[in-house]
Amino acid sequence: MAAWYPWLKALHVIAVISWMAGLLYLPRLFVYHCGVEPGSQASETFKIMERRLMNAIMTPAAVVAWIAGLSMATIGGDFRFGWLHVKLVLVVLLTASHWAMMRWKNDFAADRNRHSQRFYRIANEIPTLLMIGIVILVVVKPF
């Protein structure tokens, strides 16, 4: 393995932490955004916060996490292990969650939100459950 592999791993962990922070925070913003009148000052503030979180933190972090993670798996030869295949499925689902949040952010930006606070509270749990599975697979490597 290359001498810079630990640096790649550090970059991956930093990106994943940043991405997860956004995946856990953005749905909470949606919950609060549901409680304000469309077009109000509060609604416009939420739109700015949601856009900046998605565009400046979440999406770049997701891209870096994917690139660094796939690079590590390639360098380390980990594609031969079953745990990595399951982890990748969970990361694809995490990415799908990211894309859903992007769509919901765009709906709020256009004052077209169709979901309730309860919907976003439930949606907020999905990244957490996926993260738990991913961490267990990476640390325990059960198969």
Backbone as a printed PyTorch tensor [residue, N CA C, xyz], in Angstrom:
tensor([[[  0.8310,  -1.1800,   0.0000],
         [  0.0000,   0.0000,   0.0000],
         [  0.8810,   1.2510,   0.0000]],

        [[  0.3830,   2.2820,  -0.6280],
         [  1.1440,   3.5260,  -0.7460],
         [  1.3130,   4.2030,   0.6110]],

        [[  2.4140,   4.9250,   0.7580],
         [  2.7000,   5.6340,   2.0060],
         [  1.6520,   6.7180,   2.2890]],

        [[  0.9820,   7.2090,   1.2590],
         [ -0.0150,   8.2660,   1.4360],
         [ -1.4170,   7.7130,   1.6960]],

        [[ -1.5420,   6.3700,   1.7840],
         [ -2.8460,   5.7530,   2.0520],
         [ -3.4960,   6.2880,   3.3350]],

        [[ -2.7570,   6.4470,   4.4460],
         [ -3.3860,   7.0090,   5.6560],
         [ -3.9420,   8.4160,   5.4450]],

        [[ -3.2890,   9.1910,   4.5820],
         [ -3.8050,  10.5310,   4.2770],
         [ -5.1130,  10.4420,   3.4830]],

        [[ -5.1860,   9.4850,   2.5940],
         [ -6.4130,   9.2550,   1.8260],
         [ -7.5390,   8.8200,   2.7640]],

        [[ -7.2060,   7.9610,   3.7220],
         [ -8.1980,   7.5150,   4.7020],
         [ -8.6680,   8.6950,   5.5550]],

        [[ -7.7480,   9.5470,   5.9760],
         [ -8.1210,  10.7280,   6.7640],
         [ -9.0480,  11.6390,   5.9620]],

        [[ -8.7280,  11.8510,   4.7020],
         [ -9.5810,  12.6650,   3.8320],
         [-10.9730,  12.0480,   3.7170]],

        [[-11.0340,  10.7420,   3.5760],
         [-12.3100,  10.0390,   3.4750],
         [-13.1330,  10.2370,   4.7540]],

        [[-12.5110,  10.0630,   5.9040],
         [-13.2230,  10.2110,   7.1800],
         [-13.7230,  11.6450,   7.3510]],

        [[-12.8930,  12.6240,   7.0280],
         [-13.3020,  14.0310,   7.1230],
         [-14.4940,  14.3000,   6.2060]],

        [[-14.4340,  13.7990,   4.9920],
         [-15.5370,  14.0100,   4.0360],
         [-16.8130,  13.3330,   4.5140]],

        [[-16.6930,  12.1210,   5.0280],
         [-17.8790,  11.3990,   5.5040],
         [-18.5050,  12.1270,   6.6940]],

        [[-17.6810,  12.6030,   7.6190],
         [-18.2200,  13.3490,   8.7650],
         [-18.9530,  14.6010,   8.2890]],

        [[-18.3700,  15.3160,   7.3600],
         [-19.0030,  16.5310,   6.8280],
         [-20.3080,  16.2100,   6.1150]],

        [[-20.2850,  15.1610,   5.3050],
         [-21.4860,  14.7590,   4.5680],
         [-22.5870,  14.3420,   5.5330]],

        [[-22.2320,  13.5180,   6.5180],
         [-23.2310,  13.0520,   7.4820],
         [-23.8000,  14.2070,   8.2960]],

        [[-22.9690,  15.1700,   8.6630],
         [-23.4820,  16.3280,   9.4000],
         [-24.5990,  17.0050,   8.6090]],

        [[-24.3770,  17.1750,   7.3100],
         [-25.4010,  17.7770,   6.4640],
         [-26.6300,  16.9000,   6.3110]],

        [[-26.4140,  15.5910,   6.1260],
         [-27.5400,  14.6660,   5.9680],
         [-28.4040,  14.6030,   7.2260]],

        [[-27.8070,  14.8690,   8.3700],
         [-28.5660,  14.8530,   9.6160],
         [-29.1810,  16.2130,   9.9330]],

        [[-28.5780,  17.2890,   9.4660],
         [-29.0580,  18.6290,   9.7800],
         [-30.1050,  19.1380,   8.7870]],

        [[-29.9300,  18.8640,   7.5100],
         [-30.8410,  19.4160,   6.5010],
         [-32.3030,  19.0230,   6.7380]],

        [[-32.6090,  17.7630,   7.0360],
         [-34.0190,  17.4430,   7.3000],
         [-34.5810,  18.1910,   8.5180]],

        [[-33.7250,  18.4960,   9.5050],
         [-34.1930,  19.2910,  10.6500],
         [-34.5470,  20.7030,  10.1820]],

        [[-33.7460,  21.2590,   9.2760],
         [-34.1020,  22.5620,   8.7120],
         [-35.4420,  22.4780,   7.9930]],

        [[-35.6790,  21.3760,   7.2720],
         [-36.9580,  21.2040,   6.5740],
         [-38.1180,  21.1680,   7.5710]],

        [[-37.9210,  20.4950,   8.7160],
         [-38.9680,  20.4390,   9.7470],
         [-39.3270,  21.8560,  10.1800]],

        [[-38.3250,  22.6660,  10.4650],
         [-38.5750,  24.0410,  10.9020],
         [-39.1380,  24.8950,   9.7700]],

        [[-38.6650,  24.6530,   8.5480],
         [-39.1300,  25.4120,   7.3880],
         [-40.6230,  25.1770,   7.1620]],

        [[-41.0900,  23.9610,   7.4260],
         [-42.5240,  23.6530,   7.2820],
         [-43.3850,  24.5410,   8.1700]],

        [[-42.8190,  24.9930,   9.2740],
         [-43.5900,  25.7520,  10.2480],
         [-43.6870,  27.2380,   9.9790]],

        [[-43.1270,  27.7070,   8.8800],
         [-43.1940,  29.1430,   8.5890],
         [-43.9630,  29.3780,   7.2920]],

        [[-44.4600,  30.5580,   7.1590],
         [-45.2490,  30.9430,   5.9900],
         [-44.3540,  31.0890,   4.7530]],

        [[-44.7260,  30.4450,   3.6250],
         [-43.9500,  30.6400,   2.3930],
         [-43.8630,  32.1190,   2.0370]],

        [[-42.6670,  32.5350,   1.6320],
         [-42.4500,  33.9330,   1.2600],
         [-42.0890,  34.8380,   2.4200]],

        [[-42.2050,  34.3300,   3.6500],
         [-41.8700,  35.1500,   4.8140],
         [-40.3520,  35.3180,   4.9270]],

        [[-39.9430,  36.2360,   5.7840],
         [-38.5110,  36.4530,   6.0080],
         [-37.8600,  35.1670,   6.5190]],

        [[-38.5360,  34.4640,   7.4270],
         [-37.9940,  33.2130,   7.9700],
         [-37.8480,  32.1680,   6.8630]],

        [[-38.8380,  32.0680,   5.9970],
         [-38.7750,  31.1100,   4.8900],
         [-37.6010,  31.4130,   3.9740]],

        [[-37.3940,  32.6790,   3.6690],
         [-36.2840,  33.0690,   2.8020],
         [-34.9360,  32.7710,   3.4660]],

        [[-34.8580,  32.9340,   4.7820],
         [-33.6340,  32.6090,   5.5150],
         [-33.3720,  31.1050,   5.4670]],

        [[-34.4210,  30.3020,   5.6750],
         [-34.2590,  28.8490,   5.5770],
         [-33.7830,  28.4380,   4.1800]],

        [[-34.3120,  29.0700,   3.1590],
         [-33.8950,  28.7490,   1.7870],
         [-32.3970,  28.9730,   1.6020]],

        [[-31.9000,  30.0720,   2.1270],
         [-30.4660,  30.3710,   2.0290],
         [-29.6550,  29.3210,   2.7870]],

        [[-30.0790,  29.0150,   4.0030],
         [-29.3610,  28.0360,   4.8230],
         [-29.3430,  26.6620,   4.1350]],

        [[-30.4790,  26.2490,   3.6120],
         [-30.5880,  24.9420,   2.9530],
         [-29.7140,  24.8850,   1.7030]],

        [[-29.7540,  25.9410,   0.9040],
         [-28.9520,  25.9810,  -0.3230],
         [-27.4590,  25.9320,  -0.0040]],

        [[-27.0340,  26.7240,   0.9560],
         [-25.6060,  26.7590,   1.3030],
         [-25.1430,  25.4350,   1.8860]],

        [[-25.9620,  24.8320,   2.7270],
         [-25.6010,  23.5410,   3.3120],
         [-25.4330,  22.4930,   2.2180]],

        [[-26.3870,  22.4470,   1.2920],
         [-26.3390,  21.4500,   0.2190],
         [-25.1780,  21.7170,  -0.7450]],

        [[-25.0510,  22.9480,  -1.1940],
         [-24.0850,  23.2560,  -2.2500],
         [-22.6490,  23.4390,  -1.7650]],

        [[-22.4760,  23.9760,  -0.5730],
         [-21.1260,  24.2800,  -0.0970],
         [-20.5330,  23.1890,   0.7910]],

        [[-21.3820,  22.3620,   1.4010],
         [-20.8630,  21.3490,   2.3140],
         [-21.2270,  19.9380,   1.8650]],

        [[-22.5130,  19.6610,   1.7570],
         [-22.9520,  18.2760,   1.5390],
         [-22.4950,  17.6850,   0.2100]],

        [[-22.7650,  18.3620,  -0.8780],
         [-22.4270,  17.7930,  -2.1860],
         [-20.9190,  17.6650,  -2.3860]],

        [[-20.1280,  18.6990,  -2.0850],
         [-18.6680,  18.4990,  -2.2080],
         [-18.1590,  17.3840,  -1.2960]],

        [[-18.6790,  17.2940,  -0.0780],
         [-18.2330,  16.2460,   0.8400],
         [-18.6150,  14.8630,   0.3140]],

        [[-19.8000,  14.7350,  -0.2680],
         [-20.2200,  13.4510,  -0.8310],
         [-19.2970,  13.0310,  -1.9690]],

        [[-18.9550,  13.9680,  -2.8240],
         [-18.0660,  13.6670,  -3.9540],
         [-16.6930,  13.2200,  -3.4490]],

        [[-16.1450,  13.9430,  -2.4890],
         [-14.8340,  13.5820,  -1.9400],
         [-14.9040,  12.2300,  -1.2310]],

        [[-15.9810,  11.9870,  -0.4850],
         [-16.1350,  10.6990,   0.2070],
         [-16.1600,   9.5460,  -0.7930]],

        [[-16.9070,   9.6970,  -1.8690],
         [-16.9790,   8.6610,  -2.9020],
         [-15.6100,   8.4300,  -3.5460]],

        [[-14.9590,   9.5120,  -3.9690],
         [-13.6690,   9.3810,  -4.6610],
         [-12.6190,   8.7700,  -3.7430]],

        [[-12.5150,   9.2760,  -2.5290],
         [-11.5190,   8.7540,  -1.5900],
         [-11.8400,   7.3110,  -1.2080]],

        [[-13.1110,   7.0130,  -0.9860],
         [-13.4940,   5.6560,  -0.6070],
         [-13.2270,   4.6410,  -1.7000]],

        [[-13.6080,   4.9650,  -2.9240],
         [-13.3460,   4.0420,  -4.0330],
         [-11.8490,   3.8980,  -4.2920]],

        [[-11.1150,   4.9840,  -4.1090],
         [ -9.6540,   4.9160,  -4.2690],
         [ -9.0430,   3.9830,  -3.2290]],

        [[ -9.4750,   4.1090,  -1.9850],
         [ -8.9530,   3.2240,  -0.9290],
         [ -9.3040,   1.7700,  -1.2040]],

        [[-10.5340,   1.5220,  -1.6360],
         [-10.9530,   0.1480,  -1.9110],
         [-10.1390,  -0.4450,  -3.0600]],

        [[ -9.8300,   0.3800,  -4.0430],
         [ -9.0380,  -0.0900,  -5.1820],
         [ -7.5960,  -0.3600,  -4.7600]],

        [[ -6.9950,   0.5870,  -4.0610],
         [ -5.6050,   0.4400,  -3.6230],
         [ -5.4610,  -0.7450,  -2.6670]],

        [[ -6.4300,  -0.8740,  -1.7500],
         [ -6.3520,  -1.9250,  -0.7500],
         [ -6.8350,  -3.2860,  -1.2190]],

        [[ -7.3910,  -3.3520,  -2.4120],
         [ -7.9000,  -4.6210,  -2.9250],
         [ -9.1190,  -5.1260,  -2.1710]],

        [[ -9.8780,  -4.2280,  -1.5890],
         [-11.0060,  -4.6180,  -0.7470],
         [-12.2380,  -5.0890,  -1.5220]],

        [[-12.2500,  -4.9370,  -2.8230],
         [-13.4220,  -5.3470,  -3.6030],
         [-13.6590,  -6.8530,  -3.5470]],

        [[-12.7120,  -7.6010,  -3.0590],
         [-12.8820,  -9.0510,  -2.9740],
         [-13.6880,  -9.4580,  -1.7350]],

        [[-13.9510,  -8.5150,  -0.8390],
         [-14.6530,  -8.8200,   0.4110],
         [-16.1420,  -8.4890,   0.3140]],

        [[-16.9580,  -9.3900,   0.8300],
         [-18.4110,  -9.2040,   0.8010],
         [-18.8920,  -8.0140,   1.5950]],

        [[-18.2190,  -7.7080,   2.7180],
         [-18.6580,  -6.5840,   3.5280],
         [-18.6210,  -5.2850,   2.7360]],

        [[-17.6240,  -5.1510,   1.8420],
         [-17.5230,  -3.9150,   1.0630],
         [-18.6820,  -3.8100,   0.0660]],

        [[-19.0910,  -4.9180,  -0.4870],
         [-20.2030,  -4.8890,  -1.4400],
         [-21.4830,  -4.4210,  -0.7410]],

        [[-21.7180,  -4.9290,   0.4560],
         [-22.9060,  -4.5110,   1.2140],
         [-22.7690,  -3.0410,   1.6200]],

        [[-21.5660,  -2.6490,   2.0330],
         [-21.3350,  -1.2460,   2.3950],
         [-21.6360,  -0.3370,   1.2070]],

        [[-21.1900,  -0.7220,   0.0230],
         [-21.4430,   0.1000,  -1.1630],
         [-22.9320,   0.2300,  -1.4530]],

        [[-23.6860,  -0.8320,  -1.2190],
         [-25.1490,  -0.7500,  -1.3950],
         [-25.7150,   0.2830,  -0.4220]],

        [[-25.2650,   0.2430,   0.8280],
         [-25.7480,   1.2120,   1.8160],
         [-25.3180,   2.6360,   1.4620]],

        [[-24.1150,   2.7930,   0.9150],
         [-23.6520,   4.1270,   0.5190],
         [-24.4600,   4.6250,  -0.6930]],

        [[-24.8280,   3.7380,  -1.5780],
         [-25.7040,   4.1290,  -2.6950],
         [-27.0530,   4.6080,  -2.1480]],

        [[-27.5830,   3.9130,  -1.1460],
         [-28.8410,   4.3440,  -0.5260],
         [-28.6680,   5.6900,   0.1850]],

        [[-27.5150,   5.9010,   0.8060],
         [-27.2140,   7.1900,   1.4340],
         [-27.1670,   8.2940,   0.3740]],

        [[-26.5900,   7.9730,  -0.7650],
         [-26.5350,   8.9310,  -1.8730],
         [-27.9370,   9.2150,  -2.4050]],

        [[-28.7820,   8.1950,  -2.4740],
         [-30.1730,   8.4000,  -2.8970],
         [-30.8950,   9.3190,  -1.9110]],

        [[-30.5930,   9.1680,  -0.6300],
         [-31.1600,  10.0500,   0.3860],
         [-30.7060,  11.4890,   0.1450]],

        [[-29.4400,  11.6500,  -0.2010],
         [-28.8860,  12.9700,  -0.5260],
         [-29.6570,  13.5900,  -1.7020]],

        [[-29.8770,  12.8000,  -2.7490],
         [-30.5890,  13.3090,  -3.9290],
         [-32.0330,  13.6610,  -3.5950]],

        [[-32.6680,  12.8710,  -2.7330],
         [-34.0360,  13.1920,  -2.3110],
         [-34.0490,  14.5300,  -1.5710]],

        [[-33.0640,  14.7320,  -0.6990],
         [-32.9910,  15.9970,   0.0300],
         [-32.7440,  17.1690,  -0.9040]],

        [[-31.9710,  16.9250,  -1.9470],
         [-31.7400,  17.9740,  -2.9400],
         [-33.0570,  18.3450,  -3.6220]],

        [[-33.8590,  17.3510,  -3.9440],
         [-35.1620,  17.6080,  -4.5740],
         [-36.0770,  18.3760,  -3.6120]],

        [[-36.0930,  17.9680,  -2.3340],
         [-36.9310,  18.6520,  -1.3480],
         [-36.4690,  20.0900,  -1.1340]],

        [[-35.1470,  20.3000,  -1.1340],
         [-34.6090,  21.6560,  -1.0060],
         [-35.0990,  22.5210,  -2.1640]],

        [[-35.0670,  21.9540,  -3.3650],
         [-35.5330,  22.6830,  -4.5440],
         [-37.0270,  22.9760,  -4.4620]],

        [[-37.7950,  22.0420,  -3.9080],
         [-39.2320,  22.2850,  -3.7200],
         [-39.4630,  23.4480,  -2.7550]],

        [[-38.7300,  23.4580,  -1.6360],
         [-38.8520,  24.5820,  -0.7010],
         [-38.4450,  25.8860,  -1.3750]],

        [[-37.3630,  25.8600,  -2.1630],
         [-36.8710,  27.0710,  -2.8270],
         [-37.9300,  27.6590,  -3.7540]],

        [[-38.7590,  26.7930,  -4.3380],
         [-39.8180,  27.2450,  -5.2490],
         [-41.1690,  27.3690,  -4.5340]],

        [[-41.1610,  27.2940,  -3.2060],
         [-42.3960,  27.3460,  -2.4060],
         [-43.3960,  26.2740,  -2.8370]],

        [[-42.8770,  25.0600,  -3.1170],
         [-43.7290,  23.9460,  -3.5390],
         [-43.6570,  22.7540,  -2.5850]],

        [[-43.2760,  22.9710,  -1.3460],
         [-43.1730,  21.8420,  -0.4260],
         [-44.5190,  21.1360,  -0.3000]],

        [[-44.4800,  19.8010,  -0.4070],
         [-45.7030,  19.0060,  -0.3150],
         [-45.7080,  18.0780,   0.9000]],

        [[-44.6830,  18.1520,   1.7220],
         [-44.5530,  17.2060,   2.8210],
         [-44.7440,  17.8820,   4.1730]],

        [[-45.0700,  17.0610,   5.1640],
         [-45.3170,  17.5540,   6.5180],
         [-44.0430,  17.5250,   7.3550]],

        [[-44.1250,  18.1370,   8.5300],
         [-43.0130,  18.0670,   9.4740],
         [-42.7370,  16.6130,   9.8500]],

        [[-43.7860,  15.8350,  10.0240],
         [-43.6310,  14.4190,  10.3880],
         [-42.8510,  13.6630,   9.3120]],

        [[-43.1380,  13.9430,   8.0590],
         [-42.4220,  13.3060,   6.9510],
         [-40.9170,  13.5610,   7.0770]],

        [[-40.5440,  14.8100,   7.3270],
         [-39.1220,  15.1550,   7.4130],
         [-38.4740,  14.6000,   8.6830]],

        [[-39.2590,  14.4730,   9.7580],
         [-38.7220,  13.8420,  10.9720],
         [-38.3770,  12.3800,  10.7050]],

        [[-39.2490,  11.7020,   9.9760],
         [-38.9910,  10.2970,   9.6250],
         [-37.8180,  10.2090,   8.6440]],

        [[-37.8140,  11.0890,   7.6510],
         [-36.7200,  11.1020,   6.6620],
         [-35.3760,  11.3560,   7.3400]],

        [[-35.3840,  12.0750,   8.4470],
         [-34.1720,  12.3880,   9.1900],
         [-33.5230,  11.1340,   9.7940]],

        [[-34.3040,  10.0880,   9.9910],
         [-33.7810,   8.8660,  10.6090],
         [-33.0690,   7.9560,   9.6010]],

        [[-33.3880,   8.0850,   8.3380],
         [-32.8290,   7.1850,   7.3140],
         [-31.3030,   7.2650,   7.2440]],

        [[-30.7030,   8.4580,   7.1410],
         [-29.2320,   8.5070,   7.1100],
         [-28.5940,   7.9170,   8.3710]],

        [[-29.2480,   8.0940,   9.5120],
         [-28.7140,   7.5460,  10.7600],
         [-28.6580,   6.0240,  10.6910]],

        [[-29.7400,   5.4020,  10.2570],
         [-29.7790,   3.9400,  10.1710],
         [-28.7500,   3.4170,   9.1670]],

        [[-28.6360,   4.0990,   8.0330],
         [-27.6420,   3.6860,   7.0350],
         [-26.2320,   3.8370,   7.5750]],

        [[-25.9690,   4.9270,   8.2890],
         [-24.6500,   5.1560,   8.8640],
         [-24.2940,   4.0560,   9.8650]],

        [[-25.2380,   3.6540,  10.6910],
         [-24.9830,   2.5890,  11.6650],
         [-24.5550,   1.3140,  10.9460]],

        [[-25.2860,   0.9620,   9.9010],
         [-24.9250,  -0.2280,   9.1250],
         [-23.5530,  -0.1180,   8.4920]],

        [[-23.2550,   1.0370,   7.9350],
         [-21.9570,   1.2590,   7.2750],
         [-20.8120,   1.1490,   8.2770]],

        [[-20.9580,   1.7880,   9.4260],
         [-19.8900,   1.7570,  10.4330],
         [-19.6660,   0.3320,  10.9320]],

        [[-20.7250,  -0.3930,  11.1760],
         [-20.5770,  -1.7850,  11.6240],
         [-19.8360,  -2.6040,  10.5770]],

        [[-20.2100,  -2.4430,   9.3140],
         [-19.5350,  -3.2020,   8.2550],
         [-18.0550,  -2.8640,   8.1600]],

        [[-17.7190,  -1.5880,   8.2670],
         [-16.3290,  -1.1600,   8.1320],
         [-15.4710,  -1.5960,   9.3200]],

        [[-16.0250,  -1.5040,  10.5040],
         [-15.2570,  -1.8140,  11.7050],
         [-15.2070,  -3.3310,  11.9700]],

        [[-16.3620,  -3.9900,  11.8950],
         [-16.4360,  -5.4220,  12.2370],
         [-16.0020,  -6.3070,  11.0650]],

        [[-16.2990,  -5.8630,   9.8430],
         [-16.0010,  -6.6460,   8.6290],
         [-16.4750,  -8.0970,   8.8130]],

        [[-17.7900,  -8.2820,   8.9550],
         [-18.3170,  -9.5950,   9.3260],
         [-18.1710, -10.6840,   8.2670]],

        [[-17.9270, -10.3100,   7.0270],
         [-17.7690, -11.3260,   5.9730],
         [-16.9660, -10.7710,   4.8200]]])
